[in-house]
Amino acid sequence: MNALHQYLLDSARAAHHGEPAPPLPGTHDLATLRAALTHHRETRHRHHRETRHRDTHHRDTHHYEPRRPAAGLRRRLRNWFGRP
């Protein structure tokens, strides 16, 4: 069963019970990705703040952090959804 089949079953069930129809499949995908990316960034920075004082070798070790960690994700999403 794919997302369309599940949507059709949920729509029929909602109509039968007199409830509003569920959102179309894919409606909240970008918002979910943004929320997941934001959560990842916040937990990564929080973890970094919590552990940097405990690391004795932190100043001596070079940590590579890319300038735009989500650039590859943004490019793949643009290609996937066909936006320029």
mmCIF file of the N, C-alpha and C atoms, coordinates in Angstrom:
data_MODEL
# 
_entry.id   MODEL 
# 
loop_
_atom_site.group_PDB 
_atom_site.id 
_atom_site.type_symbol 
_atom_site.label_atom_id 
_atom_site.label_alt_id 
_atom_site.label_comp_id 
_atom_site.label_asym_id 
_atom_site.label_entity_id 
_atom_site.label_seq_id 
_atom_site.pdbx_PDB_ins_code 
_atom_site.Cartn_x 
_atom_site.Cartn_y 
_atom_site.Cartn_z 
_atom_site.occupancy 
_atom_site.B_iso_or_equiv 
_atom_site.pdbx_formal_charge 
_atom_site.auth_seq_id 
_atom_site.auth_comp_id 
_atom_site.auth_asym_id 
_atom_site.auth_atom_id 
_atom_site.pdbx_PDB_model_num 
ATOM 1   N N  . MET A 1 1  ? 0.854   -1.171 0.000  1.00 0.00 ? 1  MET A N  1 
ATOM 2   C CA . MET A 1 1  ? 0.000   0.000  0.000  1.00 0.00 ? 1  MET A CA 1 
ATOM 3   C C  . MET A 1 1  ? 0.900   1.233  0.000  1.00 0.00 ? 1  MET A C  1 
ATOM 4   N N  . ASN A 1 2  ? 0.625   2.151  -0.893 1.00 0.00 ? 2  ASN A N  1 
ATOM 5   C CA . ASN A 1 2  ? 1.415   3.367  -0.926 1.00 0.00 ? 2  ASN A CA 1 
ATOM 6   C C  . ASN A 1 2  ? 0.641   4.518  -0.269 1.00 0.00 ? 2  ASN A C  1 
ATOM 7   N N  . ALA A 1 3  ? 1.216   5.708  -0.307 1.00 0.00 ? 3  ALA A N  1 
ATOM 8   C CA . ALA A 1 3  ? 0.619   6.860  0.368  1.00 0.00 ? 3  ALA A CA 1 
ATOM 9   C C  . ALA A 1 3  ? -0.736  7.237  -0.241 1.00 0.00 ? 3  ALA A C  1 
ATOM 10  N N  . LEU A 1 4  ? -0.862  7.096  -1.555 1.00 0.00 ? 4  LEU A N  1 
ATOM 11  C CA . LEU A 1 4  ? -2.137  7.436  -2.196 1.00 0.00 ? 4  LEU A CA 1 
ATOM 12  C C  . LEU A 1 4  ? -3.245  6.487  -1.753 1.00 0.00 ? 4  LEU A C  1 
ATOM 13  N N  . HIS A 1 5  ? -2.943  5.205  -1.682 1.00 0.00 ? 5  HIS A N  1 
ATOM 14  C CA . HIS A 1 5  ? -3.955  4.245  -1.219 1.00 0.00 ? 5  HIS A CA 1 
ATOM 15  C C  . HIS A 1 5  ? -4.379  4.543  0.218  1.00 0.00 ? 5  HIS A C  1 
ATOM 16  N N  . GLN A 1 6  ? -3.404  4.838  1.060  1.00 0.00 ? 6  GLN A N  1 
ATOM 17  C CA . GLN A 1 6  ? -3.725  5.152  2.457  1.00 0.00 ? 6  GLN A CA 1 
ATOM 18  C C  . GLN A 1 6  ? -4.571  6.423  2.539  1.00 0.00 ? 6  GLN A C  1 
ATOM 19  N N  . TYR A 1 7  ? -4.241  7.412  1.703  1.00 0.00 ? 7  TYR A N  1 
ATOM 20  C CA . TYR A 1 7  ? -5.015  8.657  1.691  1.00 0.00 ? 7  TYR A CA 1 
ATOM 21  C C  . TYR A 1 7  ? -6.462  8.384  1.270  1.00 0.00 ? 7  TYR A C  1 
ATOM 22  N N  . LEU A 1 8  ? -6.633  7.560  0.255  1.00 0.00 ? 8  LEU A N  1 
ATOM 23  C CA . LEU A 1 8  ? -7.988  7.264  -0.210 1.00 0.00 ? 8  LEU A CA 1 
ATOM 24  C C  . LEU A 1 8  ? -8.789  6.524  0.869  1.00 0.00 ? 8  LEU A C  1 
ATOM 25  N N  . LEU A 1 9  ? -8.153  5.583  1.556  1.00 0.00 ? 9  LEU A N  1 
ATOM 26  C CA . LEU A 1 9  ? -8.848  4.890  2.649  1.00 0.00 ? 9  LEU A CA 1 
ATOM 27  C C  . LEU A 1 9  ? -9.207  5.857  3.780  1.00 0.00 ? 9  LEU A C  1 
ATOM 28  N N  . ASP A 1 10 ? -8.255  6.720  4.159  1.00 0.00 ? 10 ASP A N  1 
ATOM 29  C CA . ASP A 1 10 ? -8.516  7.688  5.225  1.00 0.00 ? 10 ASP A CA 1 
ATOM 30  C C  . ASP A 1 10 ? -9.609  8.679  4.827  1.00 0.00 ? 10 ASP A C  1 
ATOM 31  N N  . SER A 1 11 ? -9.625  9.090  3.560  1.00 0.00 ? 11 SER A N  1 
ATOM 32  C CA . SER A 1 11 ? -10.657 10.019 3.082  1.00 0.00 ? 11 SER A CA 1 
ATOM 33  C C  . SER A 1 11 ? -12.039 9.364  3.138  1.00 0.00 ? 11 SER A C  1 
ATOM 34  N N  . ALA A 1 12 ? -12.120 8.121  2.699  1.00 0.00 ? 12 ALA A N  1 
ATOM 35  C CA . ALA A 1 12 ? -13.407 7.412  2.734  1.00 0.00 ? 12 ALA A CA 1 
ATOM 36  C C  . ALA A 1 12 ? -13.876 7.227  4.175  1.00 0.00 ? 12 ALA A C  1 
ATOM 37  N N  . ARG A 1 13 ? -12.947 6.877  5.059  1.00 0.00 ? 13 ARG A N  1 
ATOM 38  C CA . ARG A 1 13 ? -13.295 6.695  6.464  1.00 0.00 ? 13 ARG A CA 1 
ATOM 39  C C  . ARG A 1 13 ? -13.767 8.019  7.081  1.00 0.00 ? 13 ARG A C  1 
ATOM 40  N N  . ALA A 1 14 ? -13.064 9.127  6.758  1.00 0.00 ? 14 ALA A N  1 
ATOM 41  C CA . ALA A 1 14 ? -13.453 10.427 7.289  1.00 0.00 ? 14 ALA A CA 1 
ATOM 42  C C  . ALA A 1 14 ? -14.824 10.846 6.763  1.00 0.00 ? 14 ALA A C  1 
ATOM 43  N N  . ALA A 1 15 ? -15.083 10.604 5.482  1.00 0.00 ? 15 ALA A N  1 
ATOM 44  C CA . ALA A 1 15 ? -16.394 10.946 4.912  1.00 0.00 ? 15 ALA A CA 1 
ATOM 45  C C  . ALA A 1 15 ? -17.495 10.116 5.552  1.00 0.00 ? 15 ALA A C  1 
ATOM 46  N N  . HIS A 1 16 ? -17.208 8.877  5.822  1.00 0.00 ? 16 HIS A N  1 
ATOM 47  C CA . HIS A 1 16 ? -18.188 7.992  6.445  1.00 0.00 ? 16 HIS A CA 1 
ATOM 48  C C  . HIS A 1 16 ? -18.535 8.447  7.868  1.00 0.00 ? 16 HIS A C  1 
ATOM 49  N N  . HIS A 1 17 ? -17.536 8.946  8.582  1.00 0.00 ? 17 HIS A N  1 
ATOM 50  C CA . HIS A 1 17 ? -17.748 9.400  9.963  1.00 0.00 ? 17 HIS A CA 1 
ATOM 51  C C  . HIS A 1 17 ? -18.097 10.880 10.064 1.00 0.00 ? 17 HIS A C  1 
ATOM 52  N N  . GLY A 1 18 ? -18.156 11.577 8.928  1.00 0.00 ? 18 GLY A N  1 
ATOM 53  C CA . GLY A 1 18 ? -18.498 12.999 8.934  1.00 0.00 ? 18 GLY A CA 1 
ATOM 54  C C  . GLY A 1 18 ? -17.382 13.891 9.470  1.00 0.00 ? 18 GLY A C  1 
ATOM 55  N N  . GLU A 1 19 ? -16.134 13.462 9.327  1.00 0.00 ? 19 GLU A N  1 
ATOM 56  C CA . GLU A 1 19 ? -14.978 14.224 9.792  1.00 0.00 ? 19 GLU A CA 1 
ATOM 57  C C  . GLU A 1 19 ? -14.324 14.914 8.606  1.00 0.00 ? 19 GLU A C  1 
ATOM 58  N N  . PRO A 1 20 ? -13.489 15.925 8.857  1.00 0.00 ? 20 PRO A N  1 
ATOM 59  C CA . PRO A 1 20 ? -12.786 16.567 7.734  1.00 0.00 ? 20 PRO A CA 1 
ATOM 60  C C  . PRO A 1 20 ? -11.783 15.607 7.102  1.00 0.00 ? 20 PRO A C  1 
ATOM 61  N N  . ALA A 1 21 ? -11.556 15.786 5.814  1.00 0.00 ? 21 ALA A N  1 
ATOM 62  C CA . ALA A 1 21 ? -10.633 14.918 5.084  1.00 0.00 ? 21 ALA A CA 1 
ATOM 63  C C  . ALA A 1 21 ? -9.200  15.181 5.545  1.00 0.00 ? 21 ALA A C  1 
ATOM 64  N N  . PRO A 1 22 ? -8.354  14.170 5.517  1.00 0.00 ? 22 PRO A N  1 
ATOM 65  C CA . PRO A 1 22 ? -6.947  14.358 5.890  1.00 0.00 ? 22 PRO A CA 1 
ATOM 66  C C  . PRO A 1 22 ? -6.221  15.174 4.822  1.00 0.00 ? 22 PRO A C  1 
ATOM 67  N N  . PRO A 1 23 ? -5.066  15.750 5.158  1.00 0.00 ? 23 PRO A N  1 
ATOM 68  C CA . PRO A 1 23 ? -4.320  16.510 4.143  1.00 0.00 ? 23 PRO A CA 1 
ATOM 69  C C  . PRO A 1 23 ? -3.771  15.582 3.066  1.00 0.00 ? 23 PRO A C  1 
ATOM 70  N N  . LEU A 1 24 ? -3.557  16.136 1.892  1.00 0.00 ? 24 LEU A N  1 
ATOM 71  C CA . LEU A 1 24 ? -3.014  15.361 0.784  1.00 0.00 ? 24 LEU A CA 1 
ATOM 72  C C  . LEU A 1 24 ? -1.616  14.844 1.129  1.00 0.00 ? 24 LEU A C  1 
ATOM 73  N N  . PRO A 1 25 ? -1.232  13.709 0.585  1.00 0.00 ? 25 PRO A N  1 
ATOM 74  C CA . PRO A 1 25 ? 0.121   13.206 0.838  1.00 0.00 ? 25 PRO A CA 1 
ATOM 75  C C  . PRO A 1 25 ? 1.158   14.202 0.319  1.00 0.00 ? 25 PRO A C  1 
ATOM 76  N N  . GLY A 1 26 ? 2.162   14.470 1.131  1.00 0.00 ? 26 GLY A N  1 
ATOM 77  C CA . GLY A 1 26 ? 3.223   15.385 0.727  1.00 0.00 ? 26 GLY A CA 1 
ATOM 78  C C  . GLY A 1 26 ? 2.980   16.824 1.101  1.00 0.00 ? 26 GLY A C  1 
ATOM 79  N N  . THR A 1 27 ? 1.835   17.129 1.705  1.00 0.00 ? 27 THR A N  1 
ATOM 80  C CA . THR A 1 27 ? 1.504   18.511 2.026  1.00 0.00 ? 27 THR A CA 1 
ATOM 81  C C  . THR A 1 27 ? 2.483   19.114 3.024  1.00 0.00 ? 27 THR A C  1 
ATOM 82  N N  . HIS A 1 28 ? 2.865   18.358 4.020  1.00 0.00 ? 28 HIS A N  1 
ATOM 83  C CA . HIS A 1 28 ? 3.706   18.896 5.089  1.00 0.00 ? 28 HIS A CA 1 
ATOM 84  C C  . HIS A 1 28 ? 5.136   18.365 5.034  1.00 0.00 ? 28 HIS A C  1 
ATOM 85  N N  . ASP A 1 29 ? 5.563   17.844 3.900  1.00 0.00 ? 29 ASP A N  1 
ATOM 86  C CA . ASP A 1 29 ? 6.898   17.258 3.813  1.00 0.00 ? 29 ASP A CA 1 
ATOM 87  C C  . ASP A 1 29 ? 8.000   18.286 4.038  1.00 0.00 ? 29 ASP A C  1 
ATOM 88  N N  . LEU A 1 30 ? 7.918   19.441 3.371  1.00 0.00 ? 30 LEU A N  1 
ATOM 89  C CA . LEU A 1 30 ? 8.970   20.438 3.528  1.00 0.00 ? 30 LEU A CA 1 
ATOM 90  C C  . LEU A 1 30 ? 9.004   20.998 4.943  1.00 0.00 ? 30 LEU A C  1 
ATOM 91  N N  . ALA A 1 31 ? 7.840   21.218 5.543  1.00 0.00 ? 31 ALA A N  1 
ATOM 92  C CA . ALA A 1 31 ? 7.816   21.710 6.922  1.00 0.00 ? 31 ALA A CA 1 
ATOM 93  C C  . ALA A 1 31 ? 8.433   20.685 7.868  1.00 0.00 ? 31 ALA A C  1 
ATOM 94  N N  . THR A 1 32 ? 8.188   19.412 7.613  1.00 0.00 ? 32 THR A N  1 
ATOM 95  C CA . THR A 1 32 ? 8.771   18.355 8.446  1.00 0.00 ? 32 THR A CA 1 
ATOM 96  C C  . THR A 1 32 ? 10.283  18.311 8.276  1.00 0.00 ? 32 THR A C  1 
ATOM 97  N N  . LEU A 1 33 ? 10.768  18.440 7.051  1.00 0.00 ? 33 LEU A N  1 
ATOM 98  C CA . LEU A 1 33 ? 12.212  18.465 6.819  1.00 0.00 ? 33 LEU A CA 1 
ATOM 99  C C  . LEU A 1 33 ? 12.859  19.666 7.486  1.00 0.00 ? 33 LEU A C  1 
ATOM 100 N N  . ARG A 1 34 ? 12.210  20.829 7.376  1.00 0.00 ? 34 ARG A N  1 
ATOM 101 C CA . ARG A 1 34 ? 12.753  22.024 8.044  1.00 0.00 ? 34 ARG A CA 1 
ATOM 102 C C  . ARG A 1 34 ? 12.820  21.832 9.548  1.00 0.00 ? 34 ARG A C  1 
ATOM 103 N N  . ALA A 1 35 ? 11.772  21.271 10.137 1.00 0.00 ? 35 ALA A N  1 
ATOM 104 C CA . ALA A 1 35 ? 11.759  21.050 11.582 1.00 0.00 ? 35 ALA A CA 1 
ATOM 105 C C  . ALA A 1 35 ? 12.848  20.062 11.987 1.00 0.00 ? 35 ALA A C  1 
ATOM 106 N N  . ALA A 1 36 ? 13.037  19.003 11.199 1.00 0.00 ? 36 ALA A N  1 
ATOM 107 C CA . ALA A 1 36 ? 14.082  18.027 11.514 1.00 0.00 ? 36 ALA A CA 1 
ATOM 108 C C  . ALA A 1 36 ? 15.465  18.651 11.410 1.00 0.00 ? 36 ALA A C  1 
ATOM 109 N N  . LEU A 1 37 ? 15.676  19.473 10.386 1.00 0.00 ? 37 LEU A N  1 
ATOM 110 C CA . LEU A 1 37 ? 16.967  20.140 10.220 1.00 0.00 ? 37 LEU A CA 1 
ATOM 111 C C  . LEU A 1 37 ? 17.220  21.123 11.359 1.00 0.00 ? 37 LEU A C  1 
ATOM 112 N N  . THR A 1 38 ? 16.212  21.876 11.744 1.00 0.00 ? 38 THR A N  1 
ATOM 113 C CA . THR A 1 38 ? 16.348  22.808 12.863 1.00 0.00 ? 38 THR A CA 1 
ATOM 114 C C  . THR A 1 38 ? 16.655  22.057 14.148 1.00 0.00 ? 38 THR A C  1 
ATOM 115 N N  . HIS A 1 39 ? 15.951  20.963 14.390 1.00 0.00 ? 39 HIS A N  1 
ATOM 116 C CA . HIS A 1 39 ? 16.208  20.158 15.592 1.00 0.00 ? 39 HIS A CA 1 
ATOM 117 C C  . HIS A 1 39 ? 17.639  19.623 15.583 1.00 0.00 ? 39 HIS A C  1 
ATOM 118 N N  . HIS A 1 40 ? 18.106  19.156 14.423 1.00 0.00 ? 40 HIS A N  1 
ATOM 119 C CA . HIS A 1 40 ? 19.470  18.642 14.320 1.00 0.00 ? 40 HIS A CA 1 
ATOM 120 C C  . HIS A 1 40 ? 20.483  19.736 14.624 1.00 0.00 ? 40 HIS A C  1 
ATOM 121 N N  . ARG A 1 41 ? 20.274  20.914 14.051 1.00 0.00 ? 41 ARG A N  1 
ATOM 122 C CA . ARG A 1 41 ? 21.211  22.023 14.301 1.00 0.00 ? 41 ARG A CA 1 
ATOM 123 C C  . ARG A 1 41 ? 21.228  22.410 15.775 1.00 0.00 ? 41 ARG A C  1 
ATOM 124 N N  . GLU A 1 42 ? 20.051  22.502 16.384 1.00 0.00 ? 42 GLU A N  1 
ATOM 125 C CA . GLU A 1 42 ? 19.990  22.906 17.796 1.00 0.00 ? 42 GLU A CA 1 
ATOM 126 C C  . GLU A 1 42 ? 20.647  21.873 18.700 1.00 0.00 ? 42 GLU A C  1 
ATOM 127 N N  . THR A 1 43 ? 20.400  20.606 18.470 1.00 0.00 ? 43 THR A N  1 
ATOM 128 C CA . THR A 1 43 ? 20.998  19.583 19.329 1.00 0.00 ? 43 THR A CA 1 
ATOM 129 C C  . THR A 1 43 ? 22.493  19.483 19.090 1.00 0.00 ? 43 THR A C  1 
ATOM 130 N N  . ARG A 1 44 ? 22.933  19.687 17.851 1.00 0.00 ? 44 ARG A N  1 
ATOM 131 C CA . ARG A 1 44 ? 24.367  19.644 17.574 1.00 0.00 ? 44 ARG A CA 1 
ATOM 132 C C  . ARG A 1 44 ? 25.069  20.785 18.287 1.00 0.00 ? 44 ARG A C  1 
ATOM 133 N N  . HIS A 1 45 ? 24.520  22.007 18.207 1.00 0.00 ? 45 HIS A N  1 
ATOM 134 C CA . HIS A 1 45 ? 25.141  23.156 18.861 1.00 0.00 ? 45 HIS A CA 1 
ATOM 135 C C  . HIS A 1 45 ? 25.066  23.019 20.381 1.00 0.00 ? 45 HIS A C  1 
ATOM 136 N N  . ARG A 1 46 ? 23.950  22.511 20.889 1.00 0.00 ? 46 ARG A N  1 
ATOM 137 C CA . ARG A 1 46 ? 23.825  22.334 22.334 1.00 0.00 ? 46 ARG A CA 1 
ATOM 138 C C  . ARG A 1 46 ? 24.843  21.304 22.821 1.00 0.00 ? 46 ARG A C  1 
ATOM 139 N N  . HIS A 1 47 ? 24.998  20.209 22.076 1.00 0.00 ? 47 HIS A N  1 
ATOM 140 C CA . HIS A 1 47 ? 25.971  19.186 22.449 1.00 0.00 ? 47 HIS A CA 1 
ATOM 141 C C  . HIS A 1 47 ? 27.385  19.777 22.398 1.00 0.00 ? 47 HIS A C  1 
ATOM 142 N N  . HIS A 1 48 ? 27.655  20.588 21.396 1.00 0.00 ? 48 HIS A N  1 
ATOM 143 C CA . HIS A 1 48 ? 28.976  21.208 21.265 1.00 0.00 ? 48 HIS A CA 1 
ATOM 144 C C  . HIS A 1 48 ? 29.248  22.143 22.448 1.00 0.00 ? 48 HIS A C  1 
ATOM 145 N N  . ARG A 1 49 ? 28.255  22.931 22.838 1.00 0.00 ? 49 ARG A N  1 
ATOM 146 C CA . ARG A 1 49 ? 28.432  23.837 23.980 1.00 0.00 ? 49 ARG A CA 1 
ATOM 147 C C  . ARG A 1 49 ? 28.651  23.067 25.272 1.00 0.00 ? 49 ARG A C  1 
ATOM 148 N N  . GLU A 1 50 ? 27.935  21.956 25.440 1.00 0.00 ? 50 GLU A N  1 
ATOM 149 C CA . GLU A 1 50 ? 28.049  21.185 26.676 1.00 0.00 ? 50 GLU A CA 1 
ATOM 150 C C  . GLU A 1 50 ? 29.371  20.446 26.773 1.00 0.00 ? 50 GLU A C  1 
ATOM 151 N N  . THR A 1 51 ? 29.917  20.022 25.660 1.00 0.00 ? 51 THR A N  1 
ATOM 152 C CA . THR A 1 51 ? 31.131  19.207 25.713 1.00 0.00 ? 51 THR A CA 1 
ATOM 153 C C  . THR A 1 51 ? 32.408  20.004 25.521 1.00 0.00 ? 51 THR A C  1 
ATOM 154 N N  . ARG A 1 52 ? 32.349  21.232 25.060 1.00 0.00 ? 52 ARG A N  1 
ATOM 155 C CA . ARG A 1 52 ? 33.596  21.937 24.758 1.00 0.00 ? 52 ARG A CA 1 
ATOM 156 C C  . ARG A 1 52 ? 34.403  22.247 26.012 1.00 0.00 ? 52 ARG A C  1 
ATOM 157 N N  . HIS A 1 53 ? 33.747  22.441 27.150 1.00 0.00 ? 53 HIS A N  1 
ATOM 158 C CA . HIS A 1 53 ? 34.496  22.734 28.370 1.00 0.00 ? 53 HIS A CA 1 
ATOM 159 C C  . HIS A 1 53 ? 35.101  21.474 28.972 1.00 0.00 ? 53 HIS A C  1 
ATOM 160 N N  . ARG A 1 54 ? 34.546  20.327 28.649 1.00 0.00 ? 54 ARG A N  1 
ATOM 161 C CA . ARG A 1 54 ? 35.083  19.077 29.179 1.00 0.00 ? 54 ARG A CA 1 
ATOM 162 C C  . ARG A 1 54 ? 36.272  18.578 28.376 1.00 0.00 ? 54 ARG A C  1 
ATOM 163 N N  . ASP A 1 55 ? 36.343  18.964 27.093 1.00 0.00 ? 55 ASP A N  1 
ATOM 164 C CA . ASP A 1 55 ? 37.456  18.513 26.257 1.00 0.00 ? 55 ASP A CA 1 
ATOM 165 C C  . ASP A 1 55 ? 38.718  19.274 26.614 1.00 0.00 ? 55 ASP A C  1 
ATOM 166 N N  . THR A 1 56 ? 39.757  18.548 26.989 1.00 0.00 ? 56 THR A N  1 
ATOM 167 C CA . THR A 1 56 ? 41.029  19.213 27.285 1.00 0.00 ? 56 THR A CA 1 
ATOM 168 C C  . THR A 1 56 ? 41.818  19.444 26.010 1.00 0.00 ? 56 THR A C  1 
ATOM 169 N N  . HIS A 1 57 ? 41.578  18.652 24.980 1.00 0.00 ? 57 HIS A N  1 
ATOM 170 C CA . HIS A 1 57 ? 42.321  18.799 23.732 1.00 0.00 ? 57 HIS A CA 1 
ATOM 171 C C  . HIS A 1 57 ? 41.536  19.597 22.691 1.00 0.00 ? 57 HIS A C  1 
ATOM 172 N N  . HIS A 1 58 ? 40.457  20.236 23.092 1.00 0.00 ? 58 HIS A N  1 
ATOM 173 C CA . HIS A 1 58 ? 39.597  20.928 22.128 1.00 0.00 ? 58 HIS A CA 1 
ATOM 174 C C  . HIS A 1 58 ? 40.362  22.022 21.384 1.00 0.00 ? 58 HIS A C  1 
ATOM 175 N N  . ARG A 1 59 ? 41.175  22.776 22.079 1.00 0.00 ? 59 ARG A N  1 
ATOM 176 C CA . ARG A 1 59 ? 41.881  23.885 21.434 1.00 0.00 ? 59 ARG A CA 1 
ATOM 177 C C  . ARG A 1 59 ? 42.973  23.391 20.495 1.00 0.00 ? 59 ARG A C  1 
ATOM 178 N N  . ASP A 1 60 ? 43.488  22.193 20.746 1.00 0.00 ? 60 ASP A N  1 
ATOM 179 C CA . ASP A 1 60 ? 44.577  21.683 19.928 1.00 0.00 ? 60 ASP A CA 1 
ATOM 180 C C  . ASP A 1 60 ? 44.091  20.916 18.706 1.00 0.00 ? 60 ASP A C  1 
ATOM 181 N N  . THR A 1 61 ? 42.821  20.551 18.684 1.00 0.00 ? 61 THR A N  1 
ATOM 182 C CA . THR A 1 61 ? 42.286  19.737 17.607 1.00 0.00 ? 61 THR A CA 1 
ATOM 183 C C  . THR A 1 61 ? 41.489  20.603 16.647 1.00 0.00 ? 61 THR A C  1 
ATOM 184 N N  . HIS A 1 62 ? 41.723  20.421 15.369 1.00 0.00 ? 62 HIS A N  1 
ATOM 185 C CA . HIS A 1 62 ? 40.967  21.166 14.370 1.00 0.00 ? 62 HIS A CA 1 
ATOM 186 C C  . HIS A 1 62 ? 39.695  20.394 14.039 1.00 0.00 ? 62 HIS A C  1 
ATOM 187 N N  . HIS A 1 63 ? 38.559  21.044 14.206 1.00 0.00 ? 63 HIS A N  1 
ATOM 188 C CA . HIS A 1 63 ? 37.275  20.430 13.875 1.00 0.00 ? 63 HIS A CA 1 
ATOM 189 C C  . HIS A 1 63 ? 36.746  21.073 12.613 1.00 0.00 ? 63 HIS A C  1 
ATOM 190 N N  . TYR A 1 64 ? 36.548  20.293 11.595 1.00 0.00 ? 64 TYR A N  1 
ATOM 191 C CA . TYR A 1 64 ? 36.032  20.824 10.345 1.00 0.00 ? 64 TYR A CA 1 
ATOM 192 C C  . TYR A 1 64 ? 34.523  20.919 10.424 1.00 0.00 ? 64 TYR A C  1 
ATOM 193 N N  . GLU A 1 65 ? 34.002  22.103 10.179 1.00 0.00 ? 65 GLU A N  1 
ATOM 194 C CA . GLU A 1 65 ? 32.557  22.302 10.072 1.00 0.00 ? 65 GLU A CA 1 
ATOM 195 C C  . GLU A 1 65 ? 32.291  23.037 8.770  1.00 0.00 ? 65 GLU A C  1 
ATOM 196 N N  . PRO A 1 66 ? 31.519  22.457 7.874  1.00 0.00 ? 66 PRO A N  1 
ATOM 197 C CA . PRO A 1 66 ? 31.240  23.141 6.614  1.00 0.00 ? 66 PRO A CA 1 
ATOM 198 C C  . PRO A 1 66 ? 30.439  24.413 6.848  1.00 0.00 ? 66 PRO A C  1 
ATOM 199 N N  . ARG A 1 67 ? 30.582  25.365 5.935  1.00 0.00 ? 67 ARG A N  1 
ATOM 200 C CA . ARG A 1 67 ? 29.900  26.644 6.089  1.00 0.00 ? 67 ARG A CA 1 
ATOM 201 C C  . ARG A 1 67 ? 28.393  26.489 6.020  1.00 0.00 ? 67 ARG A C  1 
ATOM 202 N N  . ARG A 1 68 ? 27.927  25.674 5.092  1.00 0.00 ? 68 ARG A N  1 
ATOM 203 C CA . ARG A 1 68 ? 26.492  25.472 4.932  1.00 0.00 ? 68 ARG A CA 1 
ATOM 204 C C  . ARG A 1 68 ? 26.215  23.980 4.957  1.00 0.00 ? 68 ARG A C  1 
ATOM 205 N N  . PRO A 1 69 ? 25.978  23.421 6.139  1.00 0.00 ? 69 PRO A N  1 
ATOM 206 C CA . PRO A 1 69 ? 25.804  21.974 6.205  1.00 0.00 ? 69 PRO A CA 1 
ATOM 207 C C  . PRO A 1 69 ? 24.594  21.460 5.457  1.00 0.00 ? 69 PRO A C  1 
ATOM 208 N N  . ALA A 1 70 ? 23.606  22.311 5.213  1.00 0.00 ? 70 ALA A N  1 
ATOM 209 C CA . ALA A 1 70 ? 22.391  21.844 4.550  1.00 0.00 ? 70 ALA A CA 1 
ATOM 210 C C  . ALA A 1 70 ? 22.392  22.152 3.057  1.00 0.00 ? 70 ALA A C  1 
ATOM 211 N N  . ALA A 1 71 ? 23.510  22.648 2.523  1.00 0.00 ? 71 ALA A N  1 
ATOM 212 C CA . ALA A 1 71 ? 23.536  23.024 1.112  1.00 0.00 ? 71 ALA A CA 1 
ATOM 213 C C  . ALA A 1 71 ? 23.240  21.821 0.221  1.00 0.00 ? 71 ALA A C  1 
ATOM 214 N N  . GLY A 1 72 ? 23.810  20.670 0.518  1.00 0.00 ? 72 GLY A N  1 
ATOM 215 C CA . GLY A 1 72 ? 23.546  19.481 -0.288 1.00 0.00 ? 72 GLY A CA 1 
ATOM 216 C C  . GLY A 1 72 ? 22.099  19.053 -0.190 1.00 0.00 ? 72 GLY A C  1 
ATOM 217 N N  . LEU A 1 73 ? 21.516  19.157 0.997  1.00 0.00 ? 73 LEU A N  1 
ATOM 218 C CA . LEU A 1 73 ? 20.110  18.810 1.182  1.00 0.00 ? 73 LEU A CA 1 
ATOM 219 C C  . LEU A 1 73 ? 19.219  19.757 0.393  1.00 0.00 ? 73 LEU A C  1 
ATOM 220 N N  . ARG A 1 74 ? 19.534  21.057 0.457  1.00 0.00 ? 74 ARG A N  1 
ATOM 221 C CA . ARG A 1 74 ? 18.725  22.023 -0.303 1.00 0.00 ? 74 ARG A CA 1 
ATOM 222 C C  . ARG A 1 74 ? 18.798  21.745 -1.793 1.00 0.00 ? 74 ARG A C  1 
ATOM 223 N N  . ARG A 1 75 ? 19.987  21.445 -2.298 1.00 0.00 ? 75 ARG A N  1 
ATOM 224 C CA . ARG A 1 75 ? 20.145  21.169 -3.727 1.00 0.00 ? 75 ARG A CA 1 
ATOM 225 C C  . ARG A 1 75 ? 19.352  19.925 -4.122 1.00 0.00 ? 75 ARG A C  1 
ATOM 226 N N  . ARG A 1 76 ? 19.429  18.866 -3.314 1.00 0.00 ? 76 ARG A N  1 
ATOM 227 C CA . ARG A 1 76 ? 18.683  17.652 -3.626 1.00 0.00 ? 76 ARG A CA 1 
ATOM 228 C C  . ARG A 1 76 ? 17.181  17.882 -3.589 1.00 0.00 ? 76 ARG A C  1 
ATOM 229 N N  . LEU A 1 77 ? 16.717  18.704 -2.628 1.00 0.00 ? 77 LEU A N  1 
ATOM 230 C CA . LEU A 1 77 ? 15.282  18.999 -2.568 1.00 0.00 ? 77 LEU A CA 1 
ATOM 231 C C  . LEU A 1 77 ? 14.844  19.813 -3.782 1.00 0.00 ? 77 LEU A C  1 
ATOM 232 N N  . ARG A 1 78 ? 15.663  20.786 -4.192 1.00 0.00 ? 78 ARG A N  1 
ATOM 233 C CA . ARG A 1 78 ? 15.326  21.560 -5.394 1.00 0.00 ? 78 ARG A CA 1 
ATOM 234 C C  . ARG A 1 78 ? 15.230  20.654 -6.600 1.00 0.00 ? 78 ARG A C  1 
ATOM 235 N N  . ASN A 1 79 ? 16.193  19.733 -6.726 1.00 0.00 ? 79 ASN A N  1 
ATOM 236 C CA . ASN A 1 79 ? 16.167  18.810 -7.870 1.00 0.00 ? 79 ASN A CA 1 
ATOM 237 C C  . ASN A 1 79 ? 14.958  17.879 -7.789 1.00 0.00 ? 79 ASN A C  1 
ATOM 238 N N  . TRP A 1 80 ? 14.638  17.411 -6.585 1.00 0.00 ? 80 TRP A N  1 
ATOM 239 C CA . TRP A 1 80 ? 13.532  16.479 -6.401 1.00 0.00 ? 80 TRP A CA 1 
ATOM 240 C C  . TRP A 1 80 ? 12.195  17.130 -6.744 1.00 0.00 ? 80 TRP A C  1 
ATOM 241 N N  . PHE A 1 81 ? 11.993  18.379 -6.276 1.00 0.00 ? 81 PHE A N  1 
ATOM 242 C CA . PHE A 1 81 ? 10.711  19.040 -6.506 1.00 0.00 ? 81 PHE A CA 1 
ATOM 243 C C  . PHE A 1 81 ? 10.700  19.858 -7.778 1.00 0.00 ? 81 PHE A C  1 
ATOM 244 N N  . GLY A 1 82 ? 11.813  19.906 -8.507 1.00 0.00 ? 82 GLY A N  1 
ATOM 245 C CA . GLY A 1 82 ? 11.858  20.571 -9.801 1.00 0.00 ? 82 GLY A CA 1 
ATOM 246 C C  . GLY A 1 82 ? 11.804  22.070 -9.724 1.00 0.00 ? 82 GLY A C  1 
ATOM 247 N N  . ARG A 1 83 ? 12.288  22.644 -8.640 1.00 0.00 ? 83 ARG A N  1 
ATOM 248 C CA . ARG A 1 83 ? 12.307  24.106 -8.522 1.00 0.00 ? 83 ARG A CA 1 
ATOM 249 C C  . ARG A 1 83 ? 13.680  24.624 -8.919 1.00 0.00 ? 83 ARG A C  1 
ATOM 250 N N  . PRO A 1 84 ? 13.731  25.825 -9.496 1.00 0.00 ? 84 PRO A N  1 
ATOM 251 C CA . PRO A 1 84 ? 15.041  26.375 -9.926 1.00 0.00 ? 84 PRO A CA 1 
ATOM 252 C C  . PRO A 1 84 ? 15.906  26.779 -8.757 1.00 0.00 ? 84 PRO A C  1 
# 
